[in-house]
Amino acid sequence: MVGGDVTGEIEKLYAAVPQIRNIFYVMGKIGEGTFSCVYLAVARLMSGEDRKFALKHLIPTSHPTRVAAELQCLTLAGGEDNVMGVKYCFRKNDHVVIVMPYLEHECFVDVLHLLSFQETKEYMFNLFKALKRIHRFGIVHRDVKPSNFLYNRRLKQYALVDFGLAQGTPDTQIELLKVLQTKKQGSCSQSNLHTISGNIPVPREVVLPSSTKQSVKRHWSYSQINPGNSGKEGLLGGSTQRSVFGERNFNVHSAVIHEVNAEKSIKQSKITDAVSRKLAARKSVAAKNTSGAVARKAASTCPTSMTCDCYARDQVCSICLARTRQVAPRAGTPGFRAPEVLTKCPNQTTAIDMWSAGIIFLSLLSGRYHFFNAGDDMNALAQIMTIRGSRETVLAAKQFGKTVLCSKELPAKDLRALCEGLRQVCIAPTSGTESDVQKHRAALQMRMVENQDGWFVEQTGVPPANTNKSYDCISSNANMDSGQSNLNGWDKVPDEAYHLLDRLLDMNPATRITAEEALLHPLFKDLF
C-alpha cells in the first residue's frame, strides 16, 4: 500500500511530467536523496508483460549541466560491468525524469551479518568491476557507498548507481564533466533546454495500456504519441549518443507555448518582494558575519606557539579552528570520505572511490556499519587516525601537500585483530593449551569509545605475535579452503583479504590500489 504522502508526491510527478502517466504506473517511492527521488514504476510491454523500472525524478533546482552530465555518465559508461544504464529520459520544463532498469535489491544492513566470506569476496569483486568501468571513462563517482551499489543476493546481480555528484578526471571522456570541471556551465543553459520540443519516439517494447489488462489498466490514461523524428534528437538537441540496451533515449513530448508576456508580468509582480527579501537577507548576513568575526577573533587570539589541545577531547580546539579554511571538493557521504578529501586536497583522483570501497570492505570484514561516523572533517580524520596511525597519516598528508599535526603518536591497528575483534570471531590456535586459547581471545577484544561524534577504536589487549603480520607481502595459507564452515568461512579469512584492505585504506592516494589492480589481487584468484 502507498501512503497518503507518497500518493500525493506521485500525483505531483504525474502533473509535472504528464508523459509519465501515458507509459508508466508509478507504484511507490523506493528512495530519496538531497537532489532526487526514486520511484518504482511498471510499464506495459508489447509482449503483454509488465516490466518494472526505476524512475529518478531530479529536483527542478538541479543545474541543467549537472543533469545532462549525469545522463551522459549513465549513457556512455552505463549498461555494462555492473554500472547502471539508462533506458529513457523525460523532460518538461525544469523537471527531468531518468528511467532506468529496476534491480530488486537487499538493504546492506539486513545482509551484513548474513553474508558468507565467499559472498563478501564476490560483492567486492563486482564493485571493483564497476569502478574499473567508470574510471576507464575518467569518471570519479565521489559517493561510493552500499546504498549506491545495489545488490541482489539471490540473483547475484549488482549495479552502481547515482552519478549526481560525479566529477571528471583531467582526461575524462565525458564531455559535460569537462564543462563542470572548467566551470563553463553557460554552454548548457536553462534556456537552451527549454527550447527543446516536438514529437518523441515511442519505446519499441513499450505500448500504451490495454483495456484487457486488469492489473494496472485503471491507473493509466491514454494519450496518442506521434513517432515523430524517430529519435534523431537527443536531450540537448544534438545527435544522439550510442543506444543503451538497444533502445533509443527520447525526449519528453512537450509543446512549449511561448508565454513571454505572461512571464514578464509575473516577474514584474515579484520584483518588490524580491527587493524586500534581499534587504532582509543582507541584514541577516551582516548579523551572521558580525558574530562569525567575533568567533574568529577569539580563536585567533590563541598564541600560535601553543600545541594543539584536541587529543582525547570530543571537540576541535580553538587553535585548529583559527587556521585558514581552504576550499576544495568534498562531495560525498560522511564516513566514506578519503583523507585527501577531509584535508581539502585540491587534486582529487579516482583514488577517493577506492578509499570508499575500502570502507565498505572494512564494514564487511568487521561486521560494523556505519564504521566511521563523525560530525565534522577533523574528527573524521582523527577517527581514521585511530585505525591507520598518526605517523602514517602525517607522512601521507605530506605527500599530497598537506601538514597534519597530532599531539600524541597513535600506533596503527593490526587490521586482522581489529576486524576479528569487532566481529567477535576469535580464531583459536590450532595447537596449545586452553590457557593459550584464552590469551589469544583476550588479545582480540576491542573497545569502542563513544562520544558525540561517533566512536574511536581502542584495543584492550596486546595482539599475539602471530597476528602482527606485515601486509607488504602476501602470504598464502595452505590450510584455508574455499568451503564454508559453520561460520560461513569467517573463521578462515585469508591474509590476502587484509592485505587488500590495507591497500584500499592506503592513506596516500598516489600509492592506493586501483580498481584494475584490485581485480587482479590474489584474493580473487577463484573469481578470475
Protein Blocks (a to p, Z undefined) as FASTA:
>chain_A
ZZfklmmmmmmmmmmmmmlmmmpccfbdcbdcfkbccdddddddfkopacddddddddfk
lcfklmmmmmmmmmmmgoiehiacdfbdcdehjbccddddddddddfklmmmmpcfklmm
mmmmmmmmmmmmmmmnopafklacfklmccdfklopacdehjllgccdfkbcblklmmmm
nopaklmcfklmmmggcjddddfklccddfklmklmmmpccddddeklnopacfkopacd
ddeehiacdddddddddffklmmmmmmmmmmmmmmmmmmmmmmmmmmmmmmmmmmmmmmm
pcfkbccfkgopabdcfklmmpccddddfedcehiacfklmnopabdcfklmmmmmmmmm
mmmmnopacfbdcfbfklmmmmmmmmnopklmmmmmmmnopacddfbdcddddfklmmmm
mnopacddfbdcfklmmmmmmmmpccddddfkbpadddfbdcdfklmccfkbccddfklc
fbdcfknopmmccfklmmmmmmmmpmblklgccfklmmmpmklmmmZZ
